[in-house]
């Protein structure tokens, strides 16, 4: 059973994406960061452990491939972080987030699959630059990384969907751009982060 919260045009679902997505109407764009299935959350870094993060199993398995197929039907454009871990159609429109200050134990870039027929592009954004907006999510994407993706994929005043909203940075970026956002999150603690973002911008979701 899902829980729905709304503020104006913005909607947050607390529940399972695999169930909720069936009833959501088509949107302009979907920008998402699903579990990669690499078990990263099960092995918190020393920094994360010092800040109270405990091992979790939510990314031990990737989202099902049929869900990726459903998102291609639901969204006018689709961007999938970690798309290299999924059975998605070939694309030349890859996006990469390069992390110039990534430690040796972490990947120095992350890849996003897109439905665009375009030249591959790269975003440079340091991990340290995200410190002020960290909410405690182990794989939180920076607002500065999500914003250009949303601006590029969604028309002005459009609606972007993130079926794995996590700490809500997709929603924060959409808010800054004057767009509506539909977010889905199965973990109540992460949903609370989305309602009360650490970034100084006004929260998109609230109780």
C-alpha positions in Angstrom: 0.0 0.0 0.0 1.6 3.3 -1.0 1.4 6.7 0.7 1.0 9.8 -1.4 1.9 13.3 -0.5 1.3 16.4 -2.7 2.3 20.1 -2.6 0.9 21.9 -5.6 1.9 20.0 -8.7 4.6 18.0 -6.9 4.0 14.4 -5.8 5.9 11.9 -3.6 4.9 8.3 -3.4 6.2 6.2 -0.5 6.1 2.6 -1.8 7.4 0.2 -4.4 8.2 1.6 -7.9 7.4 -1.7 -9.5 3.8 -1.4 -8.3 3.2 2.4 -8.4 4.6 2.9 -11.9 1.7 0.9 -13.4 -0.8 3.6 -12.5 1.3 6.7 -13.3 0.4 8.6 -16.5 3.1 9.3 -19.1 5.5 12.1 -18.3 7.9 14.4 -20.2 11.1 12.9 -18.9 12.3 10.2 -16.5 15.7 10.8 -14.8 16.6 8.1 -12.4 19.4 6.5 -10.4 18.2 2.9 -9.7 20.1 0.3 -7.7 23.1 -0.9 -9.7 23.2 -4.4 -8.1 26.8 -3.9 -7.0 26.3 -4.1 -3.2 27.8 -0.7 -2.5 25.4 0.0 0.4 26.4 -3.2 2.0 30.0 -2.0 2.4 30.0 1.6 3.8 33.2 3.5 3.5 35.2 4.4 6.6 33.9 8.0 6.3 30.3 6.7 6.0 30.7 4.4 9.0 32.1 7.3 11.1 28.9 9.2 10.2 26.7 6.4 11.4 25.9 4.6 8.2 25.3 0.9 8.6 25.4 -1.8 5.9 22.2 -2.2 3.9 21.0 -4.5 1.1 18.8 -2.3 -1.1 21.3 -2.2 -3.9 22.4 -5.9 -3.8 20.3 -6.5 -6.9 19.4 -4.2 -9.9 15.9 -3.1 -10.7 14.2 -5.6 -13.1 14.7 -5.1 -16.8 10.9 -5.1 -17.4 10.7 -1.9 -15.3 13.3 -0.3 -17.6 11.0 -1.2 -20.5 8.0 0.3 -18.7 9.9 3.6 -18.2 10.7 3.8 -21.9 7.0 3.7 -22.5 6.1 6.2 -19.8 8.6 8.9 -20.5 9.2 11.0 -23.6 12.9 10.9 -22.8 14.8 8.6 -20.4 18.1 9.0 -18.5 19.3 6.1 -16.4 22.3 6.4 -14.1 24.1 3.0 -14.0 22.6 2.2 -17.4 25.7 0.1 -18.1 24.4 -2.4 -15.6 21.1 -2.9 -17.5 19.9 -4.5 -20.7 19.1 -1.3 -22.5 19.2 -0.7 -26.2 22.5 0.6 -27.7 23.0 4.3 -27.5 25.7 6.7 -28.5 24.2 9.3 -26.2 26.0 8.3 -23.0 26.5 10.8 -20.2 29.4 10.6 -17.7 29.9 12.3 -14.3 33.6 12.6 -13.7 34.6 12.9 -10.1 38.1 14.6 -10.1 38.6 14.0 -6.3 37.4 10.4 -6.1 39.5 8.2 -3.8 41.2 5.1 -5.3 38.5 2.9 -3.7 35.7 4.5 -5.7 34.9 4.8 -9.4 36.2 8.0 -10.9 33.2 8.4 -13.1 29.6 7.1 -13.4 27.7 6.5 -16.6 24.2 7.3 -17.5 22.3 5.8 -20.5 20.1 8.2 -22.4 17.5 7.7 -25.1 19.1 10.6 -27.0 20.8 10.2 -30.4 23.6 12.6 -29.5 27.3 12.8 -28.9 28.5 11.5 -25.6 28.9 14.2 -22.9 30.8 14.5 -19.6 30.0 16.5 -16.5 32.8 17.4 -14.1 31.8 17.9 -10.5 33.8 17.2 -7.4 32.6 15.0 -4.6 33.7 17.6 -2.0 31.4 20.2 -3.7 28.4 18.1 -2.6 29.3 18.1 1.1 26.9 21.0 2.0 23.9 19.1 0.6 24.6 15.6 1.9 21.6 14.1 3.6 23.0 10.7 4.5 22.1 8.7 1.4 25.2 6.6 0.4 24.7 7.2 -3.4 23.2 10.7 -3.4 23.6 12.5 -6.7 24.5 16.2 -6.5 21.8 18.8 -7.5 24.4 20.3 -9.8 24.7 17.0 -11.7 21.0 16.4 -11.9 19.9 19.9 -12.9 21.5 20.0 -16.4 20.1 16.5 -17.2 16.6 17.6 -16.3 16.9 20.9 -18.1 18.1 19.1 -21.2 15.5 16.3 -21.2 12.3 18.1 -19.9 10.5 21.1 -21.6 10.0 24.3 -19.6 7.2 23.7 -17.0 7.2 20.0 -17.7 7.1 17.0 -15.4 10.0 14.8 -14.6 9.7 11.4 -12.9 12.3 9.8 -10.6 11.1 6.3 -9.5 14.1 6.0 -7.1 14.0 9.5 -5.6 16.3 8.7 -2.7 17.3 11.8 -0.9 15.4 14.0 -3.4 18.1 15.8 -5.4 16.1 15.2 -8.6 13.2 17.0 -7.0 15.3 19.9 -5.8 16.8 20.4 -9.2 13.3 20.3 -10.8 12.1 22.9 -8.3 15.0 25.2 -9.2 14.1 24.9 -12.9 10.4 25.5 -12.3 9.3 22.0 -13.2 7.0 19.5 -11.6 8.4 16.3 -10.1 6.9 12.9 -9.4 9.1 10.9 -7.0 8.8 7.4 -5.7 10.8 6.0 -2.8 10.3 2.7 -0.9 12.6 3.5 2.1 10.8 5.7 4.7 14.2 7.1 5.9 15.2 8.2 2.4 11.7 9.6 1.8 12.2 11.8 4.9 15.4 13.1 3.4 13.5 14.1 0.2 11.0 16.0 2.3 13.6 17.9 4.3 16.7 18.4 2.0 19.9 19.6 3.5 20.5 21.9 0.5 19.6 25.6 1.3 16.8 25.6 -1.4 13.2 25.3 -0.2 12.1 21.7 0.2 10.0 20.3 -2.6 8.2 17.7 -0.4 6.9 18.3 3.1 4.5 16.7 5.5 
